[in-house]
Every structure is written in structure tokens, then in C-alpha cells.
Amino acid sequence: MKVAFSSNFKKAYKKRIRFDAEKQIKILECITLFINDPYHPKLKTHKLTGQLRDLWSFSIEYDLRIIFYFLNDEEAVFEDIGTHDEVY
């Protein structure tokens, strides 16, 4: 799986994650899992509903998520990162 990062994702990462080294490590581990298997059970990958119905989400930790969409079977674009309240 190839992953791209939207400008919105980059901005949110800088604002919410940049200075937290522990979260950075967890995010890197989960992105690596996602690249190898987007549906790995640890990620809890799921399709969103409502206004976000075209997007998917996976969990980094209890209240930290990455919102993304698939371009095709081999490519995904990460759209946002943050807590449940920040991204939904």
C-alpha cells in the first residue's frame, strides 16, 4: 500500500502531534502496519458514515485516529489526524 499525506493532514500533524515524541513513535508503528495490511486488527479500520461516508478511519491509540480515503486498492491518502472530537 502506498500512502500520501494531504496538506490538511500535514497541518493537523504539525499542530497536534509534532512535539509529542511518544505519539510520533506510535503513529509511525501504525502507519507501517497500515502499509503492510490496511485492515490489521490492531488498527480497527472502519468506514465512516454520515457526512464523512467517503472516508475511512483507523486508530493509533484509544483517542487518536487517522482519517483517510482509498484512491484504489494500492493507494490511500491520509486526510486528518487527531482525537475523536478533532476529526469527526
Backbone torsions as a table, in degrees:
resi	resn	phi	psi	omega
1	MET	NA	130.8	174.0
2	LYS	-96.4	143.1	-178.0
3	VAL	-125.4	134.5	173.3
4	ALA	-118.7	157.1	-178.3
5	PHE	-118.5	122.0	178.9
6	SER	-71.1	163.1	177.6
7	SER	-63.7	-33.2	176.9
8	ASN	-63.4	-42.5	178.4
9	PHE	-62.5	-46.6	-178.9
10	LYS	-60.3	-41.5	179.3
11	LYS	-65.0	-45.1	179.8
12	ALA	-65.1	-39.5	178.7
13	TYR	-61.3	-46.8	179.7
14	LYS	-61.0	-42.2	-176.3
15	LYS	-72.7	-41.4	-169.5
16	ARG	-102.9	-24.2	-169.2
17	ILE	-120.8	-28.8	-166.8
18	ARG	-45.5	-39.3	-173.9
19	PHE	-97.7	10.0	-179.5
20	ASP	-112.8	94.3	-175.5
21	ALA	-61.8	-36.2	-179.7
22	GLU	-64.1	-44.0	178.4
23	LYS	-67.0	-36.9	178.9
24	GLN	-59.0	-42.3	179.2
25	ILE	-64.2	-45.6	179.3
26	LYS	-61.8	-40.9	179.9
27	ILE	-63.7	-45.6	179.2
28	LEU	-60.4	-42.3	178.0
29	GLU	-61.3	-44.2	-178.0
30	CYS	-71.7	-35.3	176.2
31	ILE	-65.0	-39.1	176.3
32	THR	-62.0	-44.1	175.5
33	LEU	-58.9	-45.1	-178.9
34	PHE	-60.6	-43.3	-179.7
35	ILE	-61.4	-38.9	-179.9
36	ASN	-79.0	-34.4	-179.4
37	ASP	-159.3	97.9	-176.7
38	PRO	-59.7	-17.7	-178.3
39	TYR	-110.4	24.4	178.3
40	HIS	-57.0	135.0	-176.3
41	PRO	-55.4	-33.3	-179.3
42	LYS	-63.4	-28.8	-177.2
43	LEU	-78.5	-24.0	-177.2
44	LYS	54.5	45.1	-179.3
45	THR	-62.8	132.2	178.7
46	HIS	-152.1	152.6	177.6
47	LYS	-79.5	141.5	179.4
48	LEU	-89.6	166.2	-178.3
49	THR	-126.2	177.9	177.5
50	GLY	69.5	-137.2	-178.0
51	GLN	-65.8	-21.1	-179.6
52	LEU	-100.9	22.3	-172.9
53	ARG	-60.8	-18.3	178.4
54	ASP	-88.5	-1.1	-175.4
55	LEU	-112.4	165.1	176.7
56	TRP	-125.0	166.5	179.1
57	SER	-141.9	149.9	166.7
58	PHE	-140.0	155.2	-174.2
59	SER	-94.6	139.2	171.9
60	ILE	-93.6	-49.6	173.7
61	GLU	-146.6	-173.5	-172.1
62	TYR	-46.1	-51.3	-176.5
63	ASP	-123.3	41.9	175.2
64	LEU	-138.1	123.7	-174.6
65	ARG	-132.8	155.7	170.4
66	ILE	-114.0	130.3	176.9
67	ILE	-101.6	135.6	-175.8
68	PHE	-152.4	172.5	171.4
69	TYR	-139.9	153.8	178.0
70	PHE	-89.6	132.0	170.5
71	LEU	-81.3	-38.5	176.7
72	ASN	-162.7	-166.5	-176.9
73	ASP	-68.4	-15.3	-175.3
74	GLU	-118.6	-0.4	-175.9
75	GLU	-138.1	140.1	176.5
76	ALA	-136.6	152.5	177.5
77	VAL	-120.0	122.2	176.6
78	PHE	-80.4	125.1	-171.8
79	GLU	-103.7	-34.3	-177.0
80	ASP	-157.3	158.6	176.7
81	ILE	-144.4	139.4	178.0
82	GLY	161.2	-171.3	178.1
83	THR	-72.9	170.5	179.1
84	HIS	-53.7	-48.2	-177.9
85	ASP	-67.9	-30.8	-178.8
86	GLU	-75.0	-34.2	-173.6
87	VAL	-100.7	-17.4	-178.3
88	TYR	-101.9	NA	NA
